Amino acid sequence: MTKFHAAFEKLPADLDRNRLPKHVAVIMDGNGRWAKSRGMPRFIGHQKGVDALKNLLRCCKDWGIPALTAYAFSTENWGRPTEEVEFLMTLFERVLRLELQEMMKENVKLRFVGNLVSLPKSLQEEIYKSMEATANNQGIEFTVATNYGGREEIIQATRAIAQLVREGDISPDDIDENLFENHLYTAGLSSPDLLIRSSGEMRLSNFLLWQIAYAEIYVTPVMWPDFDRLQFYKALLAYQQRDRRFGKL
Ligand code: FPP
């Protein structure tokens, strides 16, 4: 273990264990720029991005944060060059295949959210296999948004609810926040308390539009492959300095 890792193995003493976010969401931006600035092809940045995500998942477990959600691929990302899209799909599939055993050992409950039916068949198979295998794990809830779009999620929930009304199962008056949430891809998952975005961009990029209504947003200029335990510690320190009022005084 490196000296750096050892220093951050346990929750740093100046973080309050009782005021940690229960759910952290991350927009992992900057993989391409990280690689380019080192004269490397973009795909190396994505590979390093996977390492950073794995380290963050382990860190959440070590520090007692029960849920992590990561934005891996947006509905808009199909617009990237074909080779990059294909690389990412193959990368997701390979990571799932290689990491399933480790996730079982670490007691990770894995869930994919998004429009999964449009993903390559072989990736879908790995996704369903790993979700099924980890369904009863209780160590940490790890959610990966893949082919995910917040607006699309809201529309598909609205459609499902409209169908219930049409079939007479519910009346329009039955539609409330609770019912709506239960029709989102994230049904059953608590809303994120903290949203972290790397590489400095101040945008939500169609991520968890409903769910982050009251999340604290933390943007760091650090590129995603460089987002390590020190950076996460800084994000949590900033989070604990915020005054979360949820619209009250
Ligand atoms: C954004 O960087 C990153 C992505 C679009 C892909 C992120 C995916 C991973 C890190 C892999 C996750 C894998 C699993 C299986 C959960 P960018 O390409 O937009 O970077 P740029 O803004 O510098 O171009």
Residues whose N, C-alpha, C, O or C-beta is under 5 A from the ligand:
A	BS01	FPP	M28 D29 G30 N31 G32 R33 W34 H46 G49 V50 Y71 A72 F92 V95 V144
